[in-house]
Every structure is written in C-alpha cells, then in structure tokens.
Amino acid sequence: MGASAATGMQMVAPRPCIPACQRMLGSRSVVSAFGRALSTRTGFASCVKTASAGPLISVTRKSFAVRAMSQGAVQGLPIDLRGKRAFIAGVADDNGYGWAIAKALAAAGAEILVGTWVPALNIFETSLRRGKFDESRKLPDGSLMEITKVYPLDAVFDSLEDVPEDVKANKRYAGSSKWTVKEVAETVKDDFGSIDILVHSLANGPEVTKPLLETSRSGYLAAVSASSYSFISLLQHFLPIMNPGGASISLTYIASERTIPGYGGGMSSAKAALESDTRVLAFEAGRKGKIRVNTISAGPLGSRAAKAIGFIEKMIEYSYVNAPLQKELLAEEVGNAAAFLVSPLASAITGSTVYVDNGLNTMALAVDSPTLST
C-alpha cells in the first residue's frame, strides 16, 4: 500500500543575524561576502534560517535580511525539480499514490514518464486522451500535469526470456511490446538518454485475503516478486541511466513491522523485505551511482488497488480515530513528501523509512479500545 503526507518541514520567516555572523566571520564586508556566496550556491536568502538549532542568534535588526532579499534571492525553501526527469512505475489511474507523486514532481518542475501495467495500458491511455483525468491533472498553478510518455510495464518480468508462453499469448498483452523491466529501461535510454528520479509504486499479492498460515508457496513468492523484488529489478536496470545525485523512492506499509489481521498472502513479508532492501540498496546505489534510496510508509488510502484487501474502509476509519492527527490522509500529502525526498533539500537522506500516516505508527494502544473505557 502507499500513503501521502506533507513534507513536515517547518519554516520561519527570514530573520536578521548580523551580530552573530559578525562574531563568527568578522567585519560586515566578510558577512556580506558570506551572504552572497550562500545565496549564489544554494538559492536561499543570505542568513535565512529554518527552525533548527545552530550558532546564529536572531536579533531585532532587519537591514541585512531585507537587503539580501531585495537583491533577488529566493525566499523560503522551494522544491525545484526543473530539468529533472522522473520515471514512475505503477501508475494506472488517477487516484493512487503513484499518481499523487507524479503530480507533486510535475508541480516542482520535473518531466514525467510513467510505466503502466500492460493489461491496464489501453484504458489508462484512453482516459488520458479523452480528458477523463483532466480535473485530477490540475496543478497548484492551474496548469495540467503533462505526462511525456506512457510505457507498458510488467515489473514481474526482468527480461523477455523470463516471460512464460501463456503470458506472451494472453490477449491482454496483445499489441504491446518491450514491457519487461530490462526492455523498458533500454527504451527509456533510447528515448531520453537518462533519468534523475525513479519511483516504485507497485504492489500485488494474489492471495492477500488469505491468512499467512493459509498462503501457498506460489502466492507468497508472487507477493514478494511483484511488491519487493520488482524494486530491486527496476533499480538494477535503471541505475546505469540515472544521473549522479538522483534519487529513488518506493512505497511501504506499517504491516511490515506490525500485525495487521487480514493483510495476508505474504504482503506483510513483502513490505518488510522492501524496507530491508531499501537500506541495502541505499548503500549499494549510493556507492555505485551516487543515488539516494528511501521508502515512504504511508497510511491507508481508499484507492482502487487497495480495495482488493477487502476492508480498506475499516482501516481508514481506524486510522482516523486512533492516529495522533485526527484527519483524513490525502494522497497529495504522500506526493509532497516524495517530492521533498527526491529533491536537493533531502540530499543527505538515504536508506530511510519515512512515515506519512498522521502518526499512526507511533501508537501502541488504540484510543477506541474497550480497555480504555472500563
């Protein structure tokens, strides 16, 4: 499953800091040079601070901060992905987390490529073409999200040699080609040369409604293959065409570390594997390609895919009642968190599981438990 949440960054208004800067750097001329260098290299206003501990102490004088802004420095901490290209695997409609992440990245300026499960490709492309998604394509500035290209993708298969004959002959795959992970990566390379961002928004467990004790070996392995190994395969094949300094993101769920009765078929195991793989891949991709790897543990969302679980509405209600933040969890909140994590603002964050679930993961006892009312 996936989830959404705001970036969680807390920003304060620019505050003057001349005396502290002077104590650290000396004369006003040195301070001004420091301010200009900071503004030039990072795009942030000179001496502007976020709410964090540090040696610079704000005072009441305003001249320096005002002067820095008047010289055209950017205010705040904008997420700027202009010039970046993102490939998002697992977008097949307009109401899941993959779509929300695509919108957030597009709003930040990234070019969007998507990989859509082959049997859903025609419906998705037809809906796009006929304007069915136009309302949900709207970005904060009023423009519509543009998807540069949609690729057929079945991330269960690494290469054409792995595809069974019955799948090749399946009429739902007729008319599509080059849809294995290796082929898609090669096609993207031929089309665009490189990407900067890779998003894994894929999960499937054919026996998800079965308790783990009743799950077959084939059902368990299918869940792990589609929901976790697919991330390894995507990163393995896309890493050679990812620009250094890029980032990759996946979506996980709290069932990886807490028991969620009814979330079966090996899906909890697949999510646990995905989180473990995130840490290992962060090391390997970081050393090999200077690529950051993180995963977002999102709260429940009533997407079409999630409805396969069978009790998603109850999960959403439970989260609303028991999470520290008692509000609806929005897909766009996870999209915003993803945009932050793949941006330069998160340049030192890798190998992390970031929770976007209104804080539900912190709770050890349900607020609505009958135990508390007796």
N, C-alpha and C positions, 0 to 999 in steps of 0.2 A: 504494500500500500504506500501511498505517498501522502504529503501534507503540505500546509502552507503557513507562512508566518512572516511577520515584519522582520526587518534586519536586526532589530533590537539595539541599534546604535542610538545613543543619547548624545545630542549635540547641544552646545550652549552658544549664545551669541558671541561674536568676536569681542575680546576684552583686551585693553591695553596692558602692556607688560614691559614698558621701558626700563623702570628701575631694576627689575630682576635681570633683564637682558644685559643691562649695563654692568651689573655686578658680575655677570658671568663672562662678558665679552669685552668690557672696557668702554671706550668712547661711543658717542652717538654715531659717528661715522662708521664704526665697526658694526654697530647694531643695524644700521641701515643696509650695509652690505650683506649682513647675515639675512635680513628680511628679504632683500631682493633675490638672493640665491635660493632661499627656501621657496619663495613664490615661483621662481622660474623652474626649479627642479620638480616640484610636487604639484603645482597648480593650486596650492592652498594659500590663503592670505597670510602675510607675514605676522608671526606671533599669535595667530589664531589657535586656540586650544580646544580640544574636545574635553569632556568631563573625565579626566583621568589624573592620577597622582603624578606630580612632577615638580621640578625645581622652580618653575616660573610662577611667580605670585602676582595675581592681578591687583591693580590699584585703580584709583579714580581717574587718572589722566587718560584722555581719549585721542589726542592728536596723532599718535603714531599709527594706531589701528585704522583710523579714518583715512589717513594719508595713504596707507597701503592699499585700501580698497579703492580709493579714488584713482589709483594707478592701474586699475583694471584687473586686479587679482580676483580669482574665483572665490565666492563666499561659500562656506559650508563644506561638506564632503560629498560632492556629486559622484554617482556611479557612472563612469564614462567608458562605454564599450565600443565607441566608434572605431571603425577599422578592424574590428574583430569578427570572426566568423564562427558560428556555433552549429554543431550537428546534434540534434535532439532525437534520440531513438525512443520510440514508443508513443508517438502522437497519432491517435486515430479518431479523435473527436475534439470537441471544444469545451469539455467540462472536467477534464482531469488535471493532474498536477503537471504533466508534460506540457500541455497547452499553456497553463499559467506561467510556467518557466519560460516558454518561448516568448510569451508576451512581455514578460519583465525584461528579458535580454534585448528584445526588439526595442522596447521603450528606452533602454540605455544606449541604443545605437548599434547593436550587433546585427549582422546579417544572419538570417535564419534558414537553415536546411533541416529537414525532418526525415526520419525514417519511419515508415508506416507498415504495420503487419500486412503481408501480401493479401490475405483474404478481405481485409478492410480497405484496401487501397482505392478501389473504384468508387466506393461510397464516399470516402473522405475527399477525394479529388473532385467528385461531382458536387458535393456540398460546398466546397470552396468556390468552385467555378460559378455556381448558381447564386452565390451570395448568402447561403444559409447561415454562415458563420460571421457575417459582416458585423452584426451587433457585438458579438463577443470578441471581434478583432480590434475593437476600438482601443486606442492607446490614450494615456492621460492627456496628450496634446490634441486629441480629436482625430488624429490620422488613423489609418487602419494598418494593422500589422501585415507586413508583406512576407510571404514565405517564398524564398528564391527558387527552391526546388524541393519536390517531394520524391523520396526514393523508396521503392519497395524493399522491405527488410523482414527477414525471419531470423532473429538472432539465436535461434536454437541450432542453426547450422553454420559451421565455420567456413566451409567451402562446398563447392558443388559435389565433390566426392562423398560428402557426408549425407547427402540427401537421399532418402530411400526412394525406390521406384514408385511406390504408391503415392508419395507426396508429389513427385515430379508429374505424375499422371492426374493428380487431383485438379478438377476443373476450376477450383478457386484460385489456383496458381497459373491457370492458362492466361497467356498474353503478357505475363511478366517474366523478366529475366534479370540475371545478375543481382539476386536478392539475398545471397548469403553474406555473412559479415565480411569475409575477405573481398568478395566482389564489390560490395558497396563501398568499402574503403578505397579500393582501386578506382572505382568510378568517380568518387568524390575528388580523388587526387587528379584524375584526368580533367575533371570539370573546373576545379578551383585551385589545385596545387596544394593547398594546406588549409587547416582549421586551427582555431585557438581554443575552442571550448567543446567538450564532449559531455553530453548529458544522457544518463541511463535512466529511463523511466519505464522499465519493463518488469513485469511480474506475472507469473501464471502457475497455478497448481491445479492439475486436472482433478485431484481428489481433495481439494481444500475443505470440503464439507465433512470429510471423514476424520474421526479422531486419529491421532498418531498411531495408536495401537492397532487400528484397522487399516492403516495405509499400506498399500502394496509397495514392493521394491521399485517397480516401474513408475508408480505415481510419485514416490519420494524423490527418485532421481530426476524425474521430469520437472518437478518443482525447483530443485536445485539448479538444474541445467538452464531453465528459462529465466529464473529470478536472480541467480547469483553468478554462475559461470559465464552467462552472457555478457556480464560487465567485464570480466577478465578478457574475454574474446574481443570485445569492442575496443578496449584499451590496447590490447596486444596488436591489433591490426591498424588502429588509427594513430597510435603513438608515433610511428615514423613520419606521419604527415602533420603532426601537431607542432606549432611554433613554440620554441622555448619560452617559458614564462606563462604557458597556457594552464588550463585547469579542467578537471573532470569532476562530475558530480553524479551521485546516484540517490535513490530514494529507499529508505528502510522503514521499519515499523517497530514499535515497542515490544511486539511479540517475540523479538529476538532475545530479550532478556527477562521478560515477564510472561507468565502463563495467561494466555487469552483463550478460554474454553470456546471451542467452535472454530478457531482459526487453525485448521489442521492440514492434513495432506503433505506435511513436510514443509509448509510455508514458513513456520517459525524457525525451522532449521536453516532454510534458505536465507532468511534475513540475518540470522546470526552469522552465517558464512559470509554474507555480503559485508557486514561490519568488520569482521576479522580481515577479509580481503582488502578492505579499504586501507587498513593500517599497513599491510604488507605492500600493497601497490603504491602507497604514498612514498615508501622508501625506494622501491624499485624504479617507479616512473620519475621520481624526483632526481635520483642519481643518474638515470639513463637519459632523460629528456628534459629535466627541469620543469616537470609538470606536477601540479598540486592535485591531490585526490582527496575528496571529502564526501560524506554522505549525510543526507538530511533525514532525521527520524520524524516523520510527520504524523500528526493525529489523523483520526478517521475523517474521510470525506465521502459524501454520497455520490461518487462518480459511477458511470456505467460499469466499469471494470470491477469496482469494489462491491457492487451489488451481487456478484457471484458468491460472495461469502454467505449471504443469506440473512444476516442480521445486522447489516451495517447501520440501519437507522437506530437500533438499540445502542450500538457502540457510540454513535454520535451523541445520543441523549445522555449516556453515562458520562461521556467526556464533558459535556456542558454542565452537568450537575456537580461533578467532582473535581474538575480542574481548578487550579488557583485563579485563573482568569475565566470568569464565568461568561463566556461569549461564544458566538459561532466562530468556528475556524474556517477561514476563507482560503480558497486555492491561491489567490493572489498573494497571500501572506507567505506561502512557501516559495512562490515565484520571486518575491522580493528578497527572501533570504538566499535563494540560489544566485540571484544577480550579484548580491554582495560577495558571496563566497568565491565566485569566479572572477571577480574584479580585482584590480590592483590594491584596493582597500584591504583585502584579505591575503595579501602577498606572503604572510608568514603563517598562514593557517593551512595545515595539511594533515591527513591521517585522522581527521576528527569526525565524530558523530555529533551533529548539531540538531538539537531538539526544537521542533517547531510544532508544538502541540498544546499551547496555552498552559504549559507547565504540568500537564497530567503525569508525566514521567516521574515527577518528584514525590507523588503521593504514595504512601504506604497503606493508607486506610481510606475506604470510600466514605465520603461525607454523608451519603444517604444510607449507610449501613444500619440495619436494625439494631446492631450492638450499641450504637451511639444514642439511641432513643430510649433505651431501657434503663 
